[in-house]
Amino acid sequence: MKQIEVEGLAHVGLYVTDASRSVQFYEEKLGFRLIHETVNKIPEGDVLVKFVQNGNCMLELVQFPFEIERGDGWFDHISIAVKDINHVIEVLEEEGICFEEGSYTVAPHVFPPGGTKWVFFRGPDGEHIELNERL
């Protein structure tokens, strides 16, 4: 098989129930900014698509005109790399974010030699969001 050259992750697509609310959450709480939006026409109505980005982390927020059933391929969480997790936690707690009890983890054995720290919270549609700092 020929080698496939991957440049990186282009974006993570996330189904949301209210695209405007999700954009506001990611902008206000996590410092993302709206970089592109479009409407895709389907027979059932408009599919709203909004791309938000912070650094090299891009999310595609997709709102269908009907409820989406989540089946095969459903993933557990979005992990966002941060530089100073303790500072980010402090800022987000001031913004009203509640972190999942017991989710703050320091793991020196994950990504040695320094390890990693992570913590979880939920987004506006219940999406599982991880903040992750490599040490």
Buried (B, 14 or more C-beta within 10 A) or exposed (E): EEEEEEEEEEEBEBBBEBBBBBBEBBBEBBEBEBEEBEEEEEEEEEBBBBBBBBEEBBBBBBBBEEEEEEEEEEEEEBBBBBEEBEEBBEBBEEEEBEBEEEEBBEEEEBEEEEBBBBBBBBBBBEBBBBBBBBB
